[in-house]
Amino acid sequence: MNAVIIGSGIAGIATSIRLACLGIQVNVYEANAYPGGKLTAINQGEYRFDAGPSLFTMPQFVDELFELAGARPSDHFEYTKLGVACKYFYEDQTQITAYTNIDQFCGEIESKLDHPSQEVKNYLTECATLYDVTSSIFLEKSLHRLESYWSTDVLKALFYIHRLNLTRSMNQVNVRKLSHPKLVQLFNRFATYNGSNPYTAPGVLNMIPHLEHNIGTFYPKGGMHSITQSLVKLAENLGVTFHYNHRVTEIVIVEGQAIGIRHDQSPHTILADWVVSNMDIVPTYRYLLPKQPQPERTLQQERSSSALIFYWGITQTFPELELHNIFFSEDYQTEFNHIFKTKTVYHDPTIYVNISSKEDSNDAPEGCENWFVMINVPHNIGQNWDEIIVQAREQILQKLSRMLCVNLRSLIESESILEPRSIETRTSSYLGALYGASSNNRFAAFLRHPNFSYKIPQLYFVGGSVHPGGGIPLCLLSAKITADIIRKKHSLSYTYQLTKNEQSQHEHIPY
């Protein structure tokens, strides 16, 4: 039995591991010269940056892959829990440190905002309930198979349906439950975790803060890129073969069934029992399946937001900053209106600054820091990005310099830029949208493409553009859902594991 996987994003890598553990021979075809998709790294002289995702939550989904292969996760992949999830800066000079200890965080709220801590505790308890009630249905199973609804979990969710806030937006719920505008803004920002608008996205997404505040945030040793590196090594030790610089040009369909792929390095068809696309769902259909019926309702959904990222080598250290930092806009709703309605960039954007050298001093020269500076922007519909980048850079420099009381411009030693056009070019993310479709309506979860094809047997899909959504945890869950569908449909078992000899060899691989 063999499978081919198109793309080596985190979901493609995780799927390869799961299929290999079912005894399936797996070949992964990747257009780039490296694995990881968005989860890669770049170097600028002595500065190292994680190029894409910078927040690590739910590490158990990574550990699970090593355990499935019979390996001890801590032998191959190390991470630590952070004491501070994020630090927030407001224009009136208010600063809030979001400690991962809930009592400490609530104490900070009470101290900085003169606001009762119990309100935040109650809110986070409600976030936990939302997650506990819905995760097994909306995140861990296919929403497109009847068997997923025949469970006690569904009955439990129906009992709580009046508390799921399916008809209210995230902002509407937060305004009702949080009586301080700074707290509303703080918790509204979690809509950006799947590229959505808190003023239109359904209130059920308020489960997201549970992951960061109740469970915790973590930092992988060696940076976020180490997730990709360690899982690729695991996959290779399970017999998975990665073919880099091989751009898949077609999914081959014969008599209505997927039988393999073609790529740009050979005219011949690579035959496979299963084809799994980790490519964005839109280019998968448009470019690899152009002669097949196109699911237009799905493909034409509103895209998520994108990002404009500046990678700056900064020749100074800032003790007042943490690993994760947010500098808020004064008018959050107007900022999101620009992103999703007029498809422009607001003149006062909320700025995210990630500094991995806070956790790993090797990421920057002594006395310096590596700043990953990001703002949310609309996906690419042909805006004048060259002009936008110049304007946004100036606005960011002015805002950060003012709020940090420093001439930041004079401290930038090196710079690289990632923006919607280059995001699409490097990762095949349609229009540069980071999370595929947005979640800006109550039916968004059900409108995402399933992890399989209804019309083409043996064709499957994983990654951030399909169910259950974008971000590292959900991409890993998409791999689990897809592998489980294949496993159950073909009565396969997780029987293959690393031999003791392979485990011993694996333990000595440097990460």
N, C-alpha and C positions, 0 to 999 in steps of 0.2 A: 504494500500500500504506500502511496506517495502523495504528497501535497505540494503545491507551489504557493508561495505567499508573495504578493506584489507590494513591495515597500517594507522598509525595516524601521518604521517608527516604533515607539514603545509597545503599541498594541500588536504590531506584526511580530516583534521579537517574542513577546509573551505568548502569542498564539503558536509560534514555532516550538516553544518549550513544551507547551501543553500537548500539542500533537505528537511531538517526539516521545513524550512520556506515555502516549497511547500505542507506541510501536510503529508510528508512521514515519517514513523517510521524508524529510522536509528540505526543500530548497527555497531560499529567499532571494528574490531579485530586486536590487536596489539601483535606482538611476544615479545616485550620488556615489562618491568615492568613499563614503563613510556611512555608518549606521546611525540611527537615532532620530531621524527626522528633525523635529524642533528641539529635541533633547540632546543637544551637542554642545561643544565648547569652542571658543576662539581664543587666540593669543595675540596680544599686541606688545611686542617686546617682552618685558618682564611681568606684564599683567596678564592674568588668566581670567576669562569670563565664561560663565554658563550662558550660552547663546539664547536659550529660550526659557522654558518653565523654571521658576526659581523658588517656588514654594513646595515643600514636601509634606504631605499629610498621608494618613492611612498606610504606613510602611508595611503593615501586615500583608498587603496585597503583593508586595515584592517578596517578602519572606516566604509566602505561600508557594511561590514558584520553585524556590530551592527545596522546600520541604517535599513538594510533589516529586522531585527528582531524587529524594533520599539524602539530600545534603543538609548540613546544618547552616542556616543562613548566616550566622555571625562569623563563620569561617571565611565567607566570601564577600559579605556586604555589611559595612558598619555604619551606624548612624547614631546620633544623640538627640535627645529631646531638648528643645530650646526653653529657656526660662522666660523669654519675651517673644510673643508671637509677632508683634508689630508695634511701631511707635508712630503716633499720629500728631501732625502739626496743623494747627488752624491759624488763619490770618490774624486773629486777635491775640496771638502769642500763646494761646492755650496749647499745652503739650500733654498727651495722654499715652502712657506706656501700658500696652495691653499684655500684662503678665499672663503666662499660661496657667498659673495657679488662680483659680476662679476667685477665691477670697481676696487674694492680693489685687487682682484686676478690679474687683468691685470696690475695694478700698481706695484704689486709685481714682475711680469714677467719683466716689463720694468726696474725696479730697480735692480733685481738680475742678469738678463741676458743681460741688455743693449739692449733690443729688443723692437720693436714697439708694444704697447699694442693693437693697432687696428687689428693686424693680429689674435690675440687670440679671440678678440670679433667677428671678421668675422667668424672664425672657429666655435665658439660656436653657432653662429646664424645658420650656416649650419647644425650643429648637431641637433638643434631644428627643422629645416625644415625636416630633415630626419625622425625624430621621428613623427612629426605631419602628414607627408604624409603616413608613413608606419604602424604606431602602430595599427590603427583600422583594418588593413588587416592582418598583420603578427602576431600580439600579442593578439588581442581581439576577433578574430573569428577563427573558424576552417578553415584550409587551404584545408580540404579534403571534403568539401560540396559545391556543385555548387552555392547554394544560397548566399554563402559568397562573390561571385564575381559579383553579380547583385546589385551593389550599386554605388553611385556617388564617394565614396572613391576610388574605383578601377580606375575609369576614371581619378580622380585627380592624382593617383599614376602613371598612364600611361603617363600623361602629364609631370611628373617630372622624368620619368624613366632614362633619360640621366644623372640625378644628383644623382641617387641612388648608383652609384659605384658598381654595381653588378659584373663587370668583373675585378675590381681592388682589391687588398688586402687592408686591413686597413693601413698597412705600406706604400704602394704605394700612397694612398690618403694623408696620413699624411706628407709624404716627399714633395708632391706637394704643400700642403697648409700651411705647417709650415716650415720656413726656418732655424730654430735652432734645432740642434740634440737633445738637452735636452728636448725640447717641443715634438719632435717626439716620444722620449722614454716615456715621461709622458703620452701621449695620446695613444700610442700603448698598454700600460699596461691594458687598459679597455677590451682587448680581454680575459684577465684572469677572467673576471666577468662571463663568461660562459665556462671557461676551454678550451679556444682555443688559436691558434697561430696567432698573428697579421700579420705575414709574409705570411700567406696563407688564413686566414679568410676573407670573403668579406668585402669591404669597407662600405657596408650599416650598419655594426655593429658599425660604428662611431657615431651612434645615442646614444650609451650608455653614453658617457660623459654628454649628455643633462640632464639625470636624476640627476646626482650628482652636476653639476655646474650651470645649469639653474634653476632646480627645487629645489634642495637642499638635504642635508643629515640630518638625524635626529637620536635622541637617545631615546629609550623607557625607561621610568621610571622603574627601576628594572632590566634593561638589556634586551638583545634580547630574553632571555628565557621568559620574561613577555608576549611576543606575543603569545607563545604557551599557557601559563597559562590562559591568559584572554580569548582566543578563545575556549579553552576546557571548561571553566566555562560557556561561552555563549552557547556552544553546549549542555552541560548537562542541562541547564535551558530551552532549547528548546525540551528536551526529548530524546536527543541522549544518547545511552548507549555505554560506552567504555569497552571493554573486554581486559584487559592486561594479559600478559603471555599466550596468545592464538595464537599459530603459525598456520596460515592457511596452509593446506597441499594440497588442491585441489580446483579448481573451477569446480563445477559439471555442466556438459553439458548433456542434455537429448534432443534427437531428434534435435540436432544442436543448441540448445538454452541454455544460462546460466540460471540455476534455483536456484543456491545457492552455498554454500561453505562447505568444511569440515575442521576441525581444529584438533590439536593434543590432545585436552582435551575430545573429544567425537567421537565415530565412526559414529554418525548420521549426516545427511545432514541438514544444516541450510538453509531453503528455503527463497528465496527472489525474488521480482519482478525485481530488478536491482542488479547487482554486479559491484562494482567499485574498480579497483585495484590502490592503491597508492604505490604499490611495483614497483621497477625498472622493466622496460618492459622486459628485458632479463630473469631474474629469473621468472617473471610472466609466460612467455611462457614455459621456460625450465622445471620449477619445478611444476607449478600449472596447466599447460595445455599441458603436454608432449604428449598426444595422438592427439592433434589438429594440423592442418597445421601450420608450423612455418614460419613467415615472414622473411626469412633469409636475404634478402637484408637490412632490417631494423636492425635486430639483430646483423649483422656483421659490422655495421658502425664503423668507428674509434671512440674509446672512448675518452672522455675528459681527461684533466689532473686530477691528484689527489693532495693530500696535505700531507706534513709532518709538524706536529704542536707540539711545545713544550709549555707546560703551566708552566710558571716559576713564583714563588713567589720571588720578588726582594726586598731586604732590603735597598732600597734607593729610593728617588724620583728624577725625571728628569724633571725639569721645561721646558727644551728645547723641550720636546716631547709633542705630541698631542694625542687625542684619537686614530687616525689612522695615521700610519707612514710607509713610504716606503724607504728602503735603496737599491738603484739601483745597479744592476750588471754593470760592465763596458762594457761588450759585450752582449747586449740583444739578438741579433739574434742567437749567438752561444748557449746561455742558452736555447732558445726555440728549437733549433735543437736537443739538448740533450733530452729535455722532449718528443718531438714528433717524432723524427727520430731514434735516437739510444736508446731511452727509458732508459736513464740514468740521473743522477743528476749532474749538472754542478758544478765545484769546487768553482765558484763565483756566488752563487745564489742571486737573488733579494729577500730581506727579508721584510716581512710585520710584523709590531708590533702593536698590538691593546692593549690599556690599558684602560679598562672600569672604573678603579678607578679614572681616570681623571674626569669622570662625576658623579660617585657614590663612595664616599669615604668609604662606607661600604664594598666594594669589596676587600679591603686590609687593613691590620693593619696600624695604624698611622705611618707615615714615610716610608711606603712601597708601592709597586705597583704590580699589577697583570699583567704580560706580557703574552699575547697570541702571540707566535712567529711562523710564518708560512712561508714556502717556497713552491712554486709549484713544483710538481714532477710528473713523469709519472704514469699512472695507473699500476696496478700490473700484470706483466706477468711472475712472478717467479724470479725477481731480488733478490739478497742477501740483504734483507732489514735490517737485523741485522747489517751488515757491513756498509751499506749506512747511517743508522741512526747515528752510531758512528762518521763517517767521516763528515757528514753534521753538526752535533752538534758542532764539533770542528771548522769547517769553519764559522759557524754562530757566535760562540763566538769570534773568532778572528776578524771577520769583524765588528761586533757591538762594540767590545772593542776598536778597532782602530778608528772607526768613531766617537765614543762618548768619546774617551779619558778616558777610565775607565777600570778597571779589572772586567769585568762583571761576570766572573766565580765565583769570591769570594762573589758575592752578591746573588747568587741563594740559596734560603732557602728551596724550595720545587719544585718538578718537576713531571709532567705527560706527556705522549707522545701519540699522535694519528697519525697513519700512514695508508697507503693504505689497508693493511690487516685487521686492526681493524676497519677501516671505512666500509669495506665490511661486516665484521662480525656483526657490530652493526646496520647497516642501510640497509643491502641487496643491496647496490650500487654495481652493477656488476663490478668486478675487482678494486673496490675502486674508480672508476671514479665519481667525485663529481657531474657532470652535465649530466650523460648519454652519449649520443653521442656528439662529438665535433662539432664545426661549422666551420670546416676548408675547406669548399668548398662552392661555390655559391648556390648550391642546398640543402644545409643542412637543411634549414627551411622546405622544402617540403619533405625531407626524414625522418623527425621525425615521429614516430608513431602517428596516429590520436588519438583523445580522445574517440574513439569508435571502435568497431570491425566491419569490413565489413562483416565478415562471421558468427559471433556468435551474434545473437540478444540479447539485454539486458546486454551486457558486455561493460564496459566503463573503461577509464584509465585517471588518473590525476598524476601530479607530474613532477619533473624536467627531467625525461627521455622521456617524450612525449611532444607533442605540448602544449605551445609555447617554453618551455625550462626550464632551471634551474635558481635558485635564488628565493628569497622570492616573489618579485612582479610577476614573470612569473608563479610560482607555484600557487599563488592566482588567477591569470587569467586562468590557466588551470582548476581550480575548477569552475570558472564562466562559461567557455565555455562548460564544461561537463554538468553542471546543466541546462544550457540554452537549450542544445540539448535535454535532457530528458524532460524539461518543454514544449518545442515546439512540440516535437514528440507526447506527450501524452496529450496535451492541458491542462496543469496544470497552476495554478496561484499562485503567492506569496501572499497567504492570511493569513497564520499563523504568528502571531506576539506574542511577550511576552505580557502577560496580565499586567495591572498596578500593580497587587500584585506581580507578578514574577519580574517585573522591580524593584520594591521597595526592594525585597529580594536580587536581583542581585547587587543593589547598595551597599549593606552592606557586600558583599563578599570580604575579604581581598585578595589583589593580591600581 
